[in-house]
Amino acid sequence: MPTTDPRIDQHIANAGAFARPVLEHFRALVHREVPECVEAIKWGMPHFTLGGKNLAGMAAFKAHVSIFFHNDEVAGGTGPFRRIASLENFPDEATVVERLNSAVARLSAPKAKLPRASPKPVPELPEPFSAALAVAGQAERFAAMPPGQRREYIEWIVEAKTEPTRDKRIAQAVEWIGEGKSRNWKYQNC
């Protein structure tokens, strides 16, 4: 038994007289071909979902109905499904079923895993920063920090445009590292 939504019944009832047969025909076709689909209203229009993912939808306008398939790879977008003025203008049922089955196959296909990007290398430690860490006895603590935290400190110091700014940042970094804090400790949820 199809999973229907009474809001779609209302949506069809509120559509123009020319649109009701088209909407009802497409709805019945979707439920016949994909009985496990679920109806929903999304973006103010009737949609059909499969496994929580958008499969197809339909919309009634003043003079036409549009039906569409999500993630459709066919060139030309909605093509013959864009302006359906009556049931007589409804596209060939075999074409609709083919597009519907194609959409189901795309939703059912496993997603290819993208390769994980390699982490950015930690930049070379600037000499003034290295010296300040050694004097403060924080070189080992800094070396024990995760690469991302070390990179944030080094990039922050290297980005300073003037030497006085760089020196202030080095002093601040040494203090925070001594307290066991990461560069952006103020913004982390604890």
N, C-alpha and C positions, 0 to 999 in steps of 0.2 A: 504494500500500500504506500503511495507516495506521501512524502512529508510536505504538507501544504501549509501556507501561512494565510490566515484570514485577511491580512492587510492587502495581500495580492488580489484576493477576491474583490475587495473594496476598490483597489486601484483599477481593476478591469471594469468594474461597474461604473466608475466615474469617467472612464475614457469615452471618446466619441463613439457613436453607433457604428461607424465604419471600422473602428479599431478593435472593438470587442472580439469579433470572430478571429482576427489575426492573432491577437494576444492569447486567446483561448487555444487556438490551434498550435501555436508555438509551445505554450505551456504543456499541453497534452503530449506533444512530440518529445519534449525534453524528458518528461516523466516516463514515457514509453521506452525511450532509448537508454536513459540513465535512471532507473527506478530508485537508486540509493541517494539521489540528489536531495538537497534540502532547499526550501524556498526562504528568501529573506528580502528585506527592503534595504538597499544600500544606495547611498547618494540620491535618495528619493525615488528610486526606480526598482521594479521587481528584478531580482537576481536569483540564480540557481547556484548553489555551492556544492562542492564535493570534498569531503574530508576537511571542511573549514576553509577551503580555498575557492575563490571565485571561478565559476565555470562559464556562465553565460548570463545575459541580461536582456531586457526588453524595455522599450520606452514608447509611449504614445504621445504624439504631438498633435497639433491642430489638424493637419492634413495628411499625416503619414505615421507609420510605426517603424521603429528601427529595432533590429535584433543584433546582438553582438556577442562575440566569443572572447573571453579574456585570454591574454597572451597569445593572440592569434598571429601566426607567422605568415599567413597568406598575404601577398602583396596587394596593396590597394585598400587596406583596412576593411571596413564593413561591406564594401562593394555592393552586390545585389541585395544586401540585407538592410541597406541604409534608408531607403524610402519606399516602404510598402504601403500603398494607398488602399488596398483592399485584399481580400482573401484570394481573388483571382490573380493578383500581382505577387502572391507569395512565391518565393523562389522554389525551384525544383526540390522536392522533399529529399531526394537522394543526396543532393548537394548539402542541404542543411544537416542531414544525418552524418555525412562524411566530416563536415567541419566540427560537429558536436563530438564525434568519436575521436577526432584529432585533438580536440581540447582536452578530452578525458585522458588520452594517452600522455599528453604533455604534463598534466597534473599528476599522473601516476608514475611518471618516470622519475627515477632517483636523480637528485641534483648532483652535479659533478662538484667534487670538492676542489676548491681553488687551492693551489699550493700556498703554504704559509710564507709570508715574506720573511727573509732573513733579517735578524735584528741589526740595527745600525751599530757599527763598531764604536767603541768608546774612543773619543779623540785623545790625542796625546796630551798628557798633563803639562800645563804651562809651568815653566821653571819657577816664577814667583809664587805660584800656588803650591807647588811641590815643596818649596822651601818653607813657606808659612805652615804647612801641615806638619813638616818635620820639627820645626821649632816648638809647635804647640803639642807635639806628641800624638797627633791625630792621623798620621800617615797610614797606620795599620787599620784603624777604624774606617777610613775612607776607602782603602783597598778592599775591605770586607763588604762594602755596600754593593747592592745589585748594580749591574752595568748601566741600567737606565738612570738610576739616581746619580751615579758618577758622571754620566754624560750630561745630565741636566745642570749639575754644578759647573762642569768645565765649559759648556756652551754659554752659560750665563756670564762667566768670567771673561771668556774670550770675546763676547759680543760687546763688552764695554768699549766706548769710543775714546775715552781719555784714560790716562794712567791713574789720576786720582779716583775716578769711578771704579776702575779695575781694582785698585787697592782697597777701597771700601767694600767691594763685593768679596774680595778674598778674606778680609777680616770677618765679615758677616758669615761667610761660608764656613770658616774654621770654627766660629762660635757654634753655629747650628750643628755641624758635624760632631763637635764635642758633646752636644746635648742629644746626639743620636737622631737628629731630624733630617728629613729629606729636604730637597731644595724648595718644594712647594708644600711644605707641611701645613701651612695655614689653611690650605684649600681642601685638605683631605678630610673625609668624614671619619670620625673616630667613634 
